[in-house]
Amino acid sequence: MPDPRSFTPAEAYAVLLEGNARFVRGEREHPNQDADHRSKSAPGQRPFAVLFGCSDSRLAAEIIFDRGLGDLFVVRTAGHVAGPEVLGSIEYGVAVLGTPLVVVLGHDSCGAVTAAGEAERGGTAPAGYIGDVVERVMPSVLAARAKGLTDVNQFVDEHIQRTVAGLVGRSLLLATEVSAGRCAVVGLSYRLAEGTVHPVAQQGLQV
């Protein structure tokens, strides 16, 4: 693979989709996972995408996109909720590491989104910091309800869309890179049973 720093956002996106297609077909190539690449990548990293995903154990980015060491700069939280630490990590991936693509990865039957939906109906959030996660997902559930949506996977797509918009809206650095065409932010929804990803939202992607 050529130097990822030479990738356009669209090229980086295409590489990710090609890797996912191999994963779905059961034809993974396991690139950049050998001992030789491990040694070569030790002096520094050059990921071609920032992957901001849900912490769900079934959403292992390097597996579902068939990538290896140094390819993806991965940030994960339950329900892909984005606090200052997340924003700073994503900005680091874009500004310091030069990645041309940020991917927000949600998935069907998301536990955090499901919990937010249940809290919205019952009026009570879970105890502890789990409740904080649910509260951060709640605006997406309320926005989906306002549109007449009722299915949890529709809530998931709304949450992905709002996360994409929120990253660009809250980060001046990211908004500047997207506006200049040096970076794109894409929202994908992963299907747990099929292993496929489906586009939900994007900003700055020219394909």
C-alpha positions as CSV (number, residue, x, y, z in Angstrom):
1,M,0.0,0.0,0.0
2,P,1.4,3.5,-0.8
3,D,2.2,6.0,1.9
4,P,-1.2,6.7,3.6
5,R,-0.3,10.3,3.8
6,S,-0.7,10.6,0.1
7,F,-4.3,9.3,0.3
8,T,-7.2,11.5,-0.5
9,P,-10.2,11.1,1.8
10,A,-12.0,9.2,-1.0
11,E,-9.1,6.8,-1.5
12,A,-8.8,6.1,2.3
13,Y,-12.6,5.4,2.3
14,A,-12.3,3.0,-0.6
15,V,-9.5,1.0,1.1
16,L,-11.7,0.6,4.2
17,L,-14.7,-0.6,2.1
18,E,-12.5,-3.0,0.1
19,G,-11.3,-4.5,3.4
20,N,-14.8,-4.9,4.7
21,A,-15.9,-6.6,1.5
22,R,-13.0,-9.1,2.0
23,F,-14.1,-9.7,5.6
24,V,-17.7,-10.3,4.5
25,R,-16.6,-12.8,1.8
26,G,-14.4,-14.6,4.2
27,E,-11.3,-13.7,2.1
28,R,-9.3,-11.6,4.6
29,E,-5.7,-10.9,3.6
30,H,-4.5,-9.9,7.1
31,P,-2.3,-7.1,5.7
32,N,0.4,-5.5,7.9
33,Q,0.1,-8.1,10.6
34,D,3.4,-9.9,10.2
35,A,6.6,-9.6,12.3
36,D,8.4,-7.7,9.6
37,H,5.8,-5.0,9.4
38,R,5.7,-4.9,13.2
39,S,9.4,-4.0,13.2
40,K,9.1,-1.5,10.4
41,S,6.2,0.3,12.0
42,A,7.8,0.6,15.4
43,P,9.6,4.0,14.8
44,G,6.4,5.8,13.9
45,Q,2.7,5.4,12.9
46,R,1.1,6.5,9.7
47,P,-2.6,5.5,9.9
48,F,-4.8,6.3,6.9
49,A,-8.0,6.7,9.0
50,V,-9.2,7.6,12.4
51,L,-11.9,5.1,13.5
52,F,-14.2,6.4,16.2
53,G,-16.5,3.5,17.1
54,C,-18.6,2.0,19.8
55,S,-16.8,-0.1,22.4
56,D,-18.9,-3.2,21.6
57,S,-16.6,-6.2,21.6
58,R,-17.9,-7.3,18.2
59,L,-16.7,-4.1,16.6
60,A,-13.0,-4.8,16.3
61,A,-12.0,-2.3,13.6
62,E,-8.9,-4.0,12.3
63,I,-10.8,-7.3,11.8
64,I,-13.9,-6.0,10.2
65,F,-12.0,-3.8,7.8
66,D,-9.2,-6.3,7.3
67,R,-6.3,-4.0,8.3
68,G,-3.2,-4.4,10.4
69,L,-0.7,-2.6,12.6
70,G,-0.4,1.1,12.0
71,D,-3.4,1.3,9.6
72,L,-6.1,2.7,11.9
73,F,-6.0,5.2,14.7
74,V,-8.8,3.8,16.9
75,V,-10.9,5.6,19.5
76,R,-13.8,3.8,21.1
77,T,-16.4,4.6,23.7
78,A,-19.7,3.0,24.6
79,G,-22.3,4.3,22.2
80,H,-19.5,6.3,20.5
81,V,-20.2,9.3,22.8
82,A,-17.7,12.1,22.3
83,G,-16.3,14.0,25.2
84,P,-13.2,16.3,25.2
85,E,-10.8,13.4,25.4
86,V,-12.4,11.8,22.3
87,L,-12.3,15.1,20.4
88,G,-8.7,15.6,21.3
89,S,-7.8,12.1,20.2
90,I,-9.5,12.6,16.9
91,E,-7.8,15.9,16.4
92,Y,-4.5,14.3,17.1
93,G,-5.1,11.7,14.5
94,V,-6.0,14.3,11.9
95,A,-3.6,17.2,12.7
96,V,-0.5,15.4,14.0
97,L,-0.7,12.0,12.2
98,G,-2.2,13.5,9.0
99,T,-5.0,11.0,8.5
100,P,-7.4,12.1,5.7
101,L,-10.5,10.2,7.0
102,V,-12.5,10.0,10.2
103,V,-15.1,7.2,10.5
104,V,-17.8,7.1,13.0
105,L,-18.8,3.5,13.4
106,G,-22.1,2.5,15.1
107,H,-23.9,-0.8,14.9
108,D,-27.4,-2.3,15.0
109,S,-28.9,-3.3,18.4
110,C,-26.5,-0.9,20.1
111,G,-26.7,-1.4,23.9
112,A,-26.2,2.3,24.7
113,V,-28.8,3.4,22.3
114,T,-31.2,0.7,23.5
115,A,-30.7,1.9,27.1
116,A,-31.3,5.5,26.1
117,G,-34.5,4.5,24.4
118,E,-35.6,2.6,27.5
119,A,-34.7,5.5,29.7
120,E,-36.6,7.9,27.5
121,R,-39.7,5.7,27.8
122,G,-39.3,5.0,31.6
123,G,-38.0,8.4,32.7
124,T,-35.1,6.9,34.6
125,A,-31.4,6.6,33.5
126,P,-29.1,3.8,34.8
127,A,-27.0,4.5,37.9
128,G,-23.4,5.5,38.0
129,Y,-21.4,6.6,35.0
130,I,-23.5,4.3,32.7
131,G,-26.2,6.9,33.2
132,D,-23.8,9.6,31.9
133,V,-23.3,7.6,28.7
134,V,-27.1,7.2,28.3
135,E,-27.7,10.9,28.9
136,R,-25.2,11.7,26.1
137,V,-27.1,9.4,23.7
138,M,-30.5,10.7,24.7
139,P,-30.6,13.7,22.4
140,S,-30.3,11.4,19.4
141,V,-33.2,9.3,20.7
142,L,-35.3,12.4,21.2
143,A,-34.5,13.7,17.8
144,A,-35.4,10.3,16.2
145,R,-38.7,10.3,18.2
146,A,-39.5,13.8,16.9
147,K,-39.2,12.4,13.4
148,G,-41.7,9.7,14.2
149,L,-39.0,6.9,14.3
150,T,-39.6,4.1,16.7
151,D,-37.1,1.3,15.9
152,V,-33.8,1.1,17.8
153,N,-31.8,0.8,14.6
154,Q,-33.4,4.0,13.4
155,F,-32.2,5.5,16.6
156,V,-28.7,4.2,15.9
157,D,-28.6,5.8,12.5
158,E,-29.8,9.1,14.0
159,H,-27.1,8.9,16.6
160,I,-24.4,8.2,14.0
161,Q,-25.7,11.2,12.0
162,R,-25.6,13.5,15.0
163,T,-22.2,12.2,16.0
164,V,-20.7,13.1,12.6
165,A,-22.3,16.5,12.7
166,G,-21.2,17.0,16.3
167,L,-17.6,16.2,15.6
168,V,-17.3,18.8,12.8
169,G,-19.5,21.3,14.6
170,R,-17.5,21.1,17.9
171,S,-14.0,20.9,16.5
172,L,-12.8,24.0,14.7
173,L,-9.6,22.0,13.6
174,L,-11.7,19.2,12.1
175,A,-14.1,21.7,10.4
176,T,-11.2,23.5,8.9
177,E,-9.6,20.3,7.5
178,V,-13.0,19.2,6.1
179,S,-13.6,22.6,4.5
180,A,-10.1,22.5,2.9
181,G,-10.8,19.0,1.4
182,R,-7.9,17.5,3.4
183,C,-10.2,15.3,5.5
184,A,-13.7,13.8,5.4
185,V,-15.9,12.5,8.2
186,V,-18.1,9.5,7.4
187,G,-20.7,7.7,9.5
188,L,-21.1,4.0,9.0
189,S,-23.5,1.5,10.6
190,Y,-22.2,-2.1,11.0
191,R,-24.5,-5.1,10.8
192,L,-23.4,-7.6,13.5
193,A,-24.8,-10.7,11.8
194,E,-23.8,-9.9,8.2
195,G,-20.5,-8.1,8.9
196,T,-21.4,-5.4,6.4
197,V,-21.1,-1.6,6.8
198,H,-23.7,0.9,5.5
199,P,-23.1,4.6,4.9
200,V,-25.3,6.8,7.1
201,A,-23.8,10.3,6.9
202,Q,-20.7,12.1,5.5
203,Q,-19.1,15.5,5.4
204,G,-16.4,16.4,3.0
205,L,-16.3,13.2,1.0
206,Q,-15.9,13.7,-2.7
207,V,-16.3,10.4,-4.5
